[in-house]
Amino acid sequence: MPSPSIRTDHLVYAVPDLAAAVERIAAEWGVRPIIGGQHPNGTHNALLALGPHTYLEIIAPDPAQPDPPLGRNFGIDDRPGETRLVTWAATVSDLDATHAGALAQGYDAGAVMDGSRLRPDGVKIAWRSTRLVGWPPLGDGLVPFLIEWGEGTPHPSSDSPQGCTLVGLRAEHPEPAPIRRMLAALGLDVAVTEGSTPVLFALIDTPKGQVALV
């Protein structure tokens, strides 16, 4: 069973053009994502709440920033022009303890790093999260990275447009057993079945009906 101290925080949906994706989702889902802000690694994002503690992060290359020397996060530069659900994040109340617990179960969730961005209104959003080196990472994006929000930082779901709800999350992988073990080490119960390629599927209720995001 999932641990009460860890839950789905957000889905990371990579797109080539942020403005175009916002317009498409607004038209198809009936809720318009709000611009979130810029990341210092050459990306910017838009956000949409998927519940009281969960949100969708739509992320794209930021044309206002130069190309980062080490490439953008989530392998965005490796598959330019593609639209896809690349990974997800799980929020934890104690990142260090969760990381250590997973390590004791044989899964290294990666290095713990500080992160931040500025909202358009100037408010700084800060967090700590795990990051695996390289892309695709161990788990091929189907195993979430861990995130712990900074003290006093408003959770993005609280001020993102409402009306959509995440109702299901599952995955496919050519070798599902190792993925299941990694998820179990984090206390997560996500269905992983065998498939030809690694794919993450999210089922979302919207004002215009249910949609499947892949």
C-alpha positions as CSV (number, residue, x, y, z in Angstrom):
1,M,0.0,0.0,0.0
2,P,1.2,3.6,-0.6
3,S,2.9,5.2,2.4
4,P,0.8,8.1,3.9
5,S,3.9,10.3,3.8
6,I,4.3,10.1,0.0
7,R,1.8,11.0,-2.7
8,T,1.6,12.1,-6.3
9,D,2.8,15.7,-6.5
10,H,2.8,16.5,-10.2
11,L,3.0,15.2,-13.7
12,V,5.7,16.5,-16.1
13,Y,4.3,17.0,-19.6
14,A,7.0,18.1,-22.2
15,V,5.9,20.1,-25.2
16,P,7.8,22.0,-27.9
17,D,5.9,25.3,-27.6
18,L,4.3,26.4,-24.3
19,A,1.9,28.9,-25.7
20,A,0.5,26.5,-28.3
21,A,0.1,23.8,-25.6
22,V,-1.8,26.1,-23.3
23,E,-4.2,27.0,-26.1
24,R,-4.7,23.4,-27.0
25,I,-5.4,22.2,-23.5
26,A,-7.7,25.1,-22.8
27,A,-9.8,24.2,-25.9
28,E,-9.8,20.4,-25.3
29,W,-10.1,20.3,-21.5
30,G,-12.1,23.4,-20.8
31,V,-9.6,24.8,-18.3
32,R,-6.8,27.2,-19.2
33,P,-3.4,26.5,-17.6
34,I,-1.7,29.5,-16.0
35,I,1.9,30.5,-16.8
36,G,4.2,29.3,-13.9
37,G,7.5,30.9,-14.6
38,Q,11.1,30.3,-15.8
39,H,13.6,27.8,-14.7
40,P,17.3,28.7,-14.8
41,N,18.1,25.7,-17.0
42,G,16.4,27.0,-20.2
43,T,12.8,26.0,-19.7
44,H,9.5,27.6,-18.7
45,N,6.2,26.1,-17.6
46,A,2.5,26.4,-17.2
47,L,0.4,24.8,-14.5
48,L,-3.0,23.3,-14.0
49,A,-4.3,21.8,-10.8
50,L,-5.2,18.1,-10.8
51,G,-6.6,18.0,-7.2
52,P,-5.9,19.6,-3.9
53,H,-2.3,18.5,-3.7
54,T,-1.5,17.5,-7.3
55,Y,-0.9,19.5,-10.5
56,L,0.2,19.2,-14.2
57,E,3.4,20.9,-15.1
58,I,3.6,21.7,-18.9
59,I,7.2,22.3,-19.6
60,A,8.9,23.6,-22.8
61,P,12.1,25.2,-24.0
62,D,12.1,28.9,-23.2
63,P,13.0,31.0,-26.2
64,A,13.9,33.9,-24.0
65,Q,16.9,32.0,-22.5
66,P,20.0,30.7,-24.2
67,D,20.5,27.0,-24.6
68,P,22.0,25.6,-21.4
69,P,25.5,24.0,-21.8
70,L,24.4,20.7,-20.2
71,G,21.0,20.5,-21.9
72,R,17.6,21.0,-20.5
73,N,16.0,18.7,-17.8
74,F,13.9,15.7,-18.6
75,G,15.7,15.0,-21.9
76,I,13.7,17.7,-23.7
77,D,16.6,18.4,-26.1
78,D,17.0,14.7,-27.0
79,R,13.6,14.5,-28.6
80,P,12.8,18.0,-29.9
81,G,9.3,18.7,-31.3
82,E,7.7,15.8,-29.3
83,T,4.8,16.1,-26.9
84,R,4.9,13.5,-24.2
85,L,4.3,12.7,-20.5
86,V,8.0,12.3,-19.5
87,T,7.8,11.6,-15.8
88,W,6.2,12.4,-12.5
89,A,7.1,13.6,-9.0
90,A,6.1,12.3,-5.6
91,T,6.0,14.7,-2.7
92,V,7.4,13.6,0.7
93,S,7.3,15.1,4.1
94,D,10.9,14.1,4.9
95,L,13.0,13.8,1.8
96,D,16.1,12.6,3.5
97,A,14.3,9.9,5.4
98,T,12.4,8.7,2.3
99,H,15.7,8.6,0.3
100,A,17.4,6.6,3.0
101,G,14.5,4.2,3.4
102,A,14.5,3.5,-0.4
103,L,18.2,3.0,-0.3
104,A,17.8,0.4,2.4
105,Q,15.4,-1.4,0.1
106,G,18.0,-1.4,-2.7
107,Y,16.9,1.7,-4.7
108,D,19.0,4.8,-5.0
109,A,16.6,7.7,-5.8
110,G,19.5,9.9,-6.9
111,A,21.3,13.0,-5.6
112,V,19.3,15.6,-3.6
113,M,19.4,19.0,-5.1
114,D,17.9,22.5,-4.4
115,G,15.6,24.0,-6.9
116,S,13.7,27.2,-7.4
117,R,11.9,29.4,-9.8
118,L,10.2,32.8,-9.8
119,R,6.5,33.2,-10.5
120,P,5.4,36.0,-12.8
121,D,4.4,37.9,-9.7
122,G,7.9,37.7,-8.3
123,V,7.2,35.1,-5.6
124,K,10.0,32.6,-5.3
125,I,9.0,28.9,-5.3
126,A,11.7,26.7,-3.6
127,W,12.1,23.0,-3.2
128,R,14.5,20.1,-2.7
129,S,14.3,17.1,-5.0
130,T,16.1,14.0,-6.1
131,R,17.7,13.8,-9.5
132,L,19.2,10.9,-11.4
133,V,22.1,11.5,-13.7
134,G,21.4,11.3,-17.4
135,W,18.2,10.8,-19.4
136,P,16.4,8.5,-19.6
137,P,17.1,7.8,-15.9
138,L,17.0,4.6,-14.0
139,G,13.3,3.7,-14.2
140,D,12.9,5.4,-17.6
141,G,10.8,8.2,-16.1
142,L,8.2,5.7,-14.8
143,V,9.6,5.9,-11.2
144,P,9.0,9.4,-9.8
145,F,11.6,11.8,-8.6
146,L,11.0,12.9,-5.0
147,I,10.2,16.5,-4.0
148,E,10.0,18.3,-0.7
149,W,8.6,21.9,-0.9
150,G,10.3,24.6,0.9
151,E,8.9,26.0,4.2
152,G,6.5,28.8,3.4
153,T,6.4,27.9,-0.3
154,P,2.8,27.7,-1.6
155,H,2.1,24.4,-3.3
156,P,1.5,25.1,-7.1
157,S,-1.8,23.3,-7.0
158,S,-3.2,25.9,-4.6
159,D,-3.1,28.8,-7.0
160,S,-3.4,26.9,-10.3
161,P,-6.6,26.8,-12.4
162,Q,-9.0,24.3,-10.9
163,G,-11.5,21.9,-12.5
164,C,-9.5,18.9,-13.5
165,T,-8.7,15.8,-11.4
166,L,-6.1,13.0,-11.8
167,V,-8.0,9.8,-11.4
168,G,-5.5,7.2,-12.6
169,L,-1.8,6.6,-13.2
170,R,-0.2,3.5,-14.7
171,A,2.8,2.5,-16.7
172,E,4.1,0.0,-19.3
173,H,7.7,-1.2,-19.7
174,P,9.5,-4.0,-21.6
175,E,10.8,-5.3,-18.2
176,P,8.2,-4.4,-15.6
177,A,9.6,-6.3,-12.6
178,P,12.5,-4.0,-11.9
179,I,10.2,-0.9,-12.2
180,R,7.8,-2.5,-9.7
181,R,10.7,-3.1,-7.3
182,M,11.8,0.6,-7.5
183,L,8.2,1.8,-6.9
184,A,7.8,-0.6,-3.9
185,A,11.0,0.7,-2.4
186,L,9.4,4.1,-2.3
187,G,6.2,2.7,-0.8
188,L,4.2,3.4,-4.1
189,D,1.6,1.1,-5.6
190,V,1.4,1.9,-9.3
191,A,0.3,-0.7,-11.9
192,V,3.2,-1.5,-14.3
193,T,2.5,-4.0,-17.1
194,E,4.6,-5.3,-19.9
195,G,4.8,-3.2,-23.1
196,S,7.0,-2.6,-26.0
197,T,8.4,0.7,-24.8
198,P,8.4,2.6,-21.5
199,V,5.2,4.7,-21.4
200,L,3.4,6.6,-18.6
201,F,-0.3,6.9,-18.8
202,A,-2.4,9.4,-16.8
203,L,-6.2,9.5,-16.7
204,I,-7.7,12.9,-16.0
205,D,-11.2,14.1,-15.5
206,T,-11.9,17.5,-17.2
207,P,-14.9,19.7,-17.6
208,K,-15.1,18.4,-21.2
209,G,-14.8,14.7,-20.3
210,Q,-12.1,12.2,-19.4
211,V,-8.7,12.4,-21.2
212,A,-5.7,10.1,-21.3
213,L,-2.3,11.8,-21.2
214,V,0.7,9.9,-22.5
